[in-house]
Amino acid sequence: MEVSTDDVHDVKALPRLVDGAEANVKVSKVIGDGVYDSGRVYGFLEGRGIGAVIKPRRNSRLDTRCPGRRLAVGRVRELGYEAWARLSGYGGRWAVETAYSTFKRLFGEHSLARSFENIARELVGKVALYNMMVNM
């Protein structure tokens, strides 16, 4: 879990998230939405030997310098989004989206705390409580 302010882009948080996950398990694949569609992300994951299943943005170009990203864009254009999603495993994102939706329904989308430090504490506590509830 990474808590950040609105001005921190998800792409910047990804390396810390992967490092944190790899402290417990071997990460073999990252499934991400279009916000992660960048050569920087593909390069980072390729360097770690981690597969990338990232939805290319609609305006993604085939002349990107990153081979993994170029391949993903080409596959989506060749197969169409639906077939690509099914073949790549991108459809597995529903499980994560369901967890986020459930979390937000239980705890809301806002924090009661005011300082960043306390907001982070509140979120960590809510996540711990959520994890206990789903693992009962």
N, C-alpha and C positions, 0 to 999 in steps of 0.2 A: 504494500500500500504506500502510495506517495501522496502527501498532502502539499499542495502548492497554491499560490495565488493565481488569479485570473490571467496575469501577464506571462505566465510560464507555459509555453507550448508543450503539448503532449509529447512531441518528438524529443524534446530535451529530457523529459522524465523517463523515457523508455529504457535507456541504459541502466539506470538505477533500479528500475522494476525488474529487469532481466537479472541483474546481479543479485537482487534480493531473492528472487525465485530460485536461482541456481545455488543459493546457500542451502536449499532444502532438497531440490530435485534437479535432474538434468532437463533443461529446456531444449526440446527438439524442434518446436514449431511455435511461431507467434502468429496469431490470427488477429488482424486489426482492421478497423474501418478506414475510410479514405483519408482521415487526418494523418495517418502514418505513411501515406503514399509519397515517399521522398527517397531520393538516392542516398541520403544520409542514413535513413533507417535500413534500407536494403544493404548498404555497405557494412553497417554495424553488425547486422544479423549474419551476413555472409562471412564476415571475419570471425564470427563465433561458431560457424558451422550450424547455424540455426535456420530452419526453413521459414520463409516468409509467405504468409497467405494474407495479402493486403489488397483490399478493393481499390483498383486504380480509379482515379478521378475521371470524370467524363472527358475532360480536355487533355488527358495524358497523351504524351507524344511518344512515338516509337524511336525517336532519335536521342533518347536519354543516354547518358554516359554509363549508367549502371546496368550491367548485363541482366541481373535478376529482375529489376524493374521493367526493363525492356521486354523480357520474356513474359512477364505477367500481363503487361499491356497488350502484347501480341496475342496471347491466349484468349483474353477477354474479347478482343476484336474478332478473332477467328471463330470462337465457339459461341459467343454471346454470353451475356452475364449469367443467365440461369444455369446453363450447362457448366460454365466455369465454376460457379459457386458450388454446384453439386460435386464436380470432379475434384476440386481443390480442398474441400472440407470447410469452405467459408461459411456454409450453413450452420456450422457448429457454434457460431457466435450467439445463437439464440439463447443458449444456456447462460452465458454471461449477461446478456441483456435482460433475461428474466431475473437474475440475481439482483441487478441494479434496480430494476423496476420494483421488486419486492422490498428491497432496502428503503427505497424512497417512499413507498406506501407506508411502511412501518414508522420511519423516523422523519419523514418530510425531506424537503430539499434545502432547508436552511439550518444554520447553526444558531444556537442560543447564545453562544459565547461571542465576545467582541474582539479579543486580541487573537492574533494568528496562533500564538502558542496554545491558548485555550481552545481555539477551534480545532487544532490538530488533536489535542487531548480528547475532546468531545467525540470526534470522528473515530479515533482509535477505540474508544470505549463502545461506541455504537457498533462498530465492526466486530469487536469481540463478542458483544451480546448477540448480534445477528448470527455469527458463526456457532455460538452455543445453541441457539434455537434451531438452526438447520441441521445440527448434528445430534439432536436428541433422539 
